[in-house]
Amino acid sequence: MREIREETGLYIIPQNPLSVRHFKRDDDQIITMITFFCKPNRGYLKISKEHSEIKWQELDNVKEDLTEFFHKEIDILNQLNTKSKS
């Protein structure tokens, strides 16, 4: 939550956990990454000094801009979105 606020200016509310992954970085550090679906709560979207662009996308098109590593989470979000419309 802190990292999202620092990077975007948005306060978020975690909704659903999507996945837990373990991987090793190039520097051999082992990482455990928990990915959540979150909703913005308050704040104003702003770009941090670490980035040069912000882009909002429809869920149907987001895989085009993400590495394949995150496609699993997009598939889970699509399943959740489909169930909520039923």
C-alpha positions as CSV (number, residue, x, y, z in Angstrom):
1,M,0.0,0.0,0.0
2,R,2.8,2.3,0.8
3,E,4.7,1.6,-2.4
4,I,1.5,2.3,-4.5
5,R,1.0,5.6,-2.6
6,E,4.6,6.6,-3.2
7,E,4.6,5.7,-6.9
8,T,1.1,7.0,-7.8
9,G,-0.3,9.2,-5.1
10,L,-3.3,6.9,-4.6
11,Y,-4.4,5.3,-1.4
12,I,-5.7,1.8,-2.1
13,I,-7.8,-0.9,-0.5
14,P,-6.7,-4.5,-1.1
15,Q,-9.7,-6.6,-2.3
16,N,-8.6,-10.1,-3.3
17,P,-5.3,-11.9,-3.3
18,L,-4.5,-13.1,-6.8
19,S,-1.3,-15.1,-6.5
20,V,1.8,-15.9,-4.5
21,R,5.0,-16.4,-6.4
22,H,8.6,-17.1,-5.4
23,F,11.5,-16.3,-7.7
24,K,15.1,-15.5,-7.6
25,R,16.4,-12.1,-8.9
26,D,19.5,-11.7,-11.0
27,D,21.4,-10.8,-7.8
28,D,20.4,-14.2,-6.2
29,Q,17.9,-12.6,-3.8
30,I,14.9,-14.8,-3.3
31,I,11.6,-12.9,-3.5
32,T,8.1,-13.8,-2.4
33,M,5.6,-11.7,-4.2
34,I,1.9,-11.6,-3.2
35,T,-0.3,-9.9,-5.9
36,F,-3.6,-8.3,-4.9
37,F,-6.5,-6.8,-6.7
38,C,-6.9,-3.4,-5.2
39,K,-9.3,-0.5,-5.5
40,P,-8.4,3.2,-5.2
41,N,-9.7,4.8,-2.0
42,R,-8.5,8.4,-2.2
43,G,-5.8,10.6,-3.5
44,Y,-4.9,12.0,-6.8
45,L,-3.1,10.2,-9.5
46,K,0.4,11.6,-10.1
47,I,3.5,10.3,-11.7
48,S,6.6,9.7,-9.5
49,K,10.1,10.8,-10.5
50,E,11.0,7.2,-11.1
51,H,8.6,6.9,-14.0
52,S,8.0,8.7,-17.3
53,E,4.5,7.6,-18.1
54,I,1.1,6.6,-16.6
55,K,-1.3,4.6,-18.7
56,W,-4.9,3.4,-18.0
57,Q,-6.0,0.4,-19.9
58,E,-9.0,-1.9,-20.3
59,L,-8.4,-5.3,-18.7
60,D,-8.9,-6.9,-22.1
61,N,-5.9,-5.2,-23.6
62,V,-3.4,-5.1,-20.7
63,K,-1.5,-8.3,-21.5
64,E,0.0,-6.5,-24.5
65,D,2.0,-4.2,-22.2
66,L,2.9,-6.7,-19.5
67,T,5.5,-9.4,-19.4
68,E,4.2,-12.9,-19.6
69,F,5.1,-13.3,-15.9
70,F,1.9,-11.4,-15.0
71,H,-0.5,-12.9,-17.5
72,K,-1.7,-15.4,-14.8
73,E,-3.0,-12.6,-12.7
74,I,-4.8,-11.0,-15.6
75,D,-6.5,-14.3,-16.3
76,I,-7.6,-14.5,-12.6
77,L,-8.9,-10.9,-12.8
78,N,-10.9,-11.8,-16.0
79,Q,-12.4,-14.8,-14.2
80,L,-13.4,-12.7,-11.2
81,N,-14.9,-10.0,-13.5
82,T,-16.9,-12.6,-15.4
83,K,-18.3,-14.1,-12.2
84,S,-19.3,-10.7,-10.8
85,K,-21.3,-10.0,-14.0
86,S,-23.2,-13.3,-13.8
